[in-house]
Amino acid sequence: MADTDTESDLRRNYSGDNAGKPQRRKPRRNGWSKKKQRLFLETLVETCNVTAAAKAAGISGTCCYDLRRRDPVFRAGWEEALVRGYDRLELALLDRAINGTGRQAIVGDKEMTVITYNDGAGLRLLLAHRETVLRIRRRENEADDPDEVFAELKSRLAEMRARESADGAASDG
């Protein structure tokens, strides 16, 4: 393709009078900011759901994947958020599998708590991210002692129960 005046003008406009040095530019109003990145990653930890995280940050899912591909720092944050979110989800499902979840129901003429065990959505999310999380963990060489892992799981479950109790007490009061 021949070098036209228009192409030459575009290159000259890009470099400006800075002799080819990169120019600073304001971030696009509808683009990624540090705040939006942080919100996306925090929501990804909470939900393990890229679509929900993108919506919370006000960015399209495609833009999220594009930034992950382009920015190694964001990609590392994404991976960390995914592992942390996966861990949270895994613990929550483990707790529900062991203890079930209570919901209020009227049986006869009495109101009582009924324990249910239905975690299909959580299991689908675990399956969706399982290979990715395993690959990241292998890469980080996280060969933990099984006794330490079990103790950590018990500790996290106790923390979750304490938070749940505190939240229940706060909403009752």
C-alpha positions in Angstrom: 0.0 0.0 0.0 1.4 3.3 -1.0 2.2 6.0 1.6 -0.5 8.7 1.0 -0.6 12.2 2.4 -3.5 11.2 4.7 -1.5 8.3 6.2 1.5 10.5 6.7 -0.7 13.2 8.3 -2.1 10.6 10.7 1.3 9.5 11.8 2.5 13.1 12.2 -0.6 13.9 14.2 -0.1 10.9 16.5 3.5 11.8 17.3 2.7 15.5 17.4 5.7 17.8 18.2 7.1 15.3 20.7 9.5 13.7 18.2 7.7 10.4 18.3 7.5 10.2 22.2 4.2 8.7 23.5 1.6 11.3 24.3 -0.5 11.3 27.4 -4.2 11.2 26.8 -7.2 11.4 29.0 -8.9 8.1 29.6 -12.2 7.7 27.7 -15.2 8.5 29.8 -16.7 5.2 28.9 -13.5 3.3 29.2 -11.6 1.6 31.9 -10.5 3.5 35.0 -8.7 2.2 38.1 -12.0 2.5 39.9 -13.9 0.5 37.3 -11.1 -2.2 37.3 -11.3 -2.4 41.1 -15.1 -2.7 41.1 -15.0 -5.4 38.4 -12.4 -7.4 40.3 -14.2 -7.1 43.6 -17.5 -8.1 42.0 -15.8 -11.1 40.3 -14.5 -12.2 43.7 -18.1 -11.9 45.2 -19.9 -13.6 42.3 -17.5 -15.7 40.1 -19.5 -14.2 37.3 -17.8 -12.1 34.6 -21.1 -10.8 33.2 -22.3 -9.6 36.6 -18.9 -8.1 37.3 -18.9 -6.3 34.0 -22.4 -5.0 34.6 -21.3 -3.7 38.1 -18.4 -1.9 36.5 -20.5 -0.5 33.7 -18.3 -2.2 31.0 -19.3 -4.8 28.4 -18.1 -8.3 28.8 -16.1 -8.1 25.6 -14.2 -5.1 26.9 -13.3 -7.1 30.0 -11.9 -9.9 28.0 -10.1 -7.4 25.7 -8.4 -5.7 28.7 -7.5 -9.1 30.2 -5.8 -10.0 27.0 -3.9 -6.7 26.7 -3.0 -5.8 30.3 -0.9 -8.4 32.3 -1.5 -6.6 35.6 -5.3 -6.7 35.1 -5.0 -10.4 34.0 -3.1 -11.2 37.2 -5.8 -9.4 39.2 -8.5 -11.3 37.3 -6.9 -14.6 38.0 -6.5 -13.8 41.7 -10.1 -12.6 41.9 -11.3 -15.8 40.2 -9.3 -18.0 42.6 -10.5 -16.1 45.6 -14.1 -16.2 44.4 -13.9 -19.9 43.6 -12.6 -20.5 47.1 -15.5 -18.5 48.6 -18.0 -20.4 46.5 -16.4 -23.7 47.3 -16.6 -23.0 51.0 -20.2 -21.7 50.8 -21.3 -24.8 48.9 -19.4 -27.1 51.3 -21.2 -25.4 54.2 -24.6 -25.7 52.5 -23.9 -29.4 51.6 -23.2 -30.2 55.2 -25.7 -27.9 56.9 -28.3 -27.2 54.2 -30.1 -23.8 54.0 -33.1 -22.8 56.0 -36.2 -21.2 54.7 -39.4 -20.3 56.5 -42.4 -22.4 55.6 -45.9 -22.9 57.1 -46.5 -26.6 57.9 -50.1 -27.1 59.1 -50.7 -24.0 61.2 -47.2 -23.6 62.4 -44.4 -21.6 60.8 -41.1 -23.4 60.9 -37.7 -23.5 59.2 -37.3 -26.1 56.5 -33.8 -27.2 55.5 -33.1 -27.6 51.8 -30.1 -28.8 49.8 -30.3 -27.3 46.3 -27.1 -25.8 44.9 -27.3 -26.4 41.2 -26.2 -22.9 40.2 -23.2 -22.9 42.5 -22.2 -26.3 41.2 -22.4 -25.1 37.7 -20.2 -22.1 38.5 -17.7 -24.4 40.2 -17.6 -26.7 37.2 -17.2 -23.7 34.9 -14.1 -22.4 36.6 -12.7 -25.6 38.0 -10.1 -26.2 35.3 -8.9 -22.6 35.3 -8.5 -22.5 39.0 -6.7 -25.8 39.1 -4.3 -24.6 36.3 -3.6 -21.4 38.3 -3.0 -23.3 41.5 -0.7 -25.7 39.7 1.2 -22.8 38.2 1.6 -21.3 41.7 2.8 -24.7 43.1 0.2 -24.6 45.9 1.0 -28.1 47.2 -0.6 -27.7 50.6 -0.6 -30.2 53.5 -4.1 -31.9 53.7 -4.3 -31.3 57.4 -3.6 -27.6 57.0 -6.2 -27.4 54.2 -8.8 -29.1 56.4 -7.9 -26.8 59.4 -8.2 -23.8 57.1 -11.6 -25.0 55.8 -12.9 -25.5 59.3 -11.7 -22.0 60.3 -13.3 -20.4 57.2 -16.6 -22.2 57.9 -16.6 -21.0 61.5 -16.0 -17.4 60.3 -18.8 -17.7 57.8 -21.2 -19.0 60.5 -20.1 -16.1 62.8 -20.8 -13.6 60.1 -24.2 -15.2 59.3 -25.1 -15.1 63.0 -24.0 -11.5 63.3 -26.0 -10.6 60.2 -29.1 -12.4 61.5 -28.8 -10.7 64.9 -28.4 -7.3 63.3 -31.5 -7.8 61.1 -33.5 -9.0 64.1 -32.6 -6.0 66.2 
